[in-house]
Amino acid sequence: MLLLTLAVEQVVNGLFLGAIYLLIALGLSLIFSLGGIVNLAHGAFYAIGAYLTIVLSPALGFGGSLVAAPVLVAVIGLLVERFLFRRFYRADPILSLLLTFGLAMVAEQALRMIFGAPPLPYAIPQALRGQIFVGDFVLSRYRLAILAAVIVAVACVWFLLQRTTFGRVVRAGVQNPDMVAALGISLKPYMATVVGLSVGLAALAGVMLAPISGVHPAMGAEVLTGAFVVVVIGGLGSFWGVVLAALIVGIVRGLMVLVYPGFAEAAIYALMAVILLVRPRGLLGERILRFE
């Protein structure tokens, strides 16, 4: 019984990390699927969201920062899309990769110059501290609240992409942008909105993880690799593929912490390798004409 209790607690902890990966991976998948840009700067937006939490919390509190920080980062994302990304949609993907790598380095050094290199602590809000006891299971109140917030955020993104005119144009643009252009629809405003939404989700993840991991300039680079793993496992262009991959990665990592902690991080990369050998397109990856 004790082993089962520990396993459930570790799975919940793994799902929390998987939920953070999910918010970042969704944005990565959307930007690449629609614009063809491998956004290595996505982790920088995540870090900026975490730092904005520290800046805004004294005035707005954690709840206010949870809303304001992603909105401000989304505005930054719109500016980056307008003046940088838009120049590379039709270019060789390696150029956008170099651009976003440089942007990530600039953002990280800027955060280090403004806030310093040492990690900045950020306490869990008083209302969300403590544990919830469900029988023999002890679950963190904060982690459960964040899991609920991620579910709401992902549900809103799904509704936007699947049940609105905006989402239908975006999905058509992912599959065949030339056909969309032939119909007289410009994808530029849609791409700008997708970038703003995507980096806003990354910032939301940064706000949520700030009280758990602390806030430091390199935190974006640390989480970005895991998010890329989720995108690769889930499959390019698949909303539910990314969601499923995040759940699997979270569960595998959580259980490996219990079984063999030293292999927990490596386990998700081994999982990615196995899935790519069996299904190179990912679990639910879609066929995207312009990438084939």
Disulfide bonds with the S-S distance in Angstrom:
none
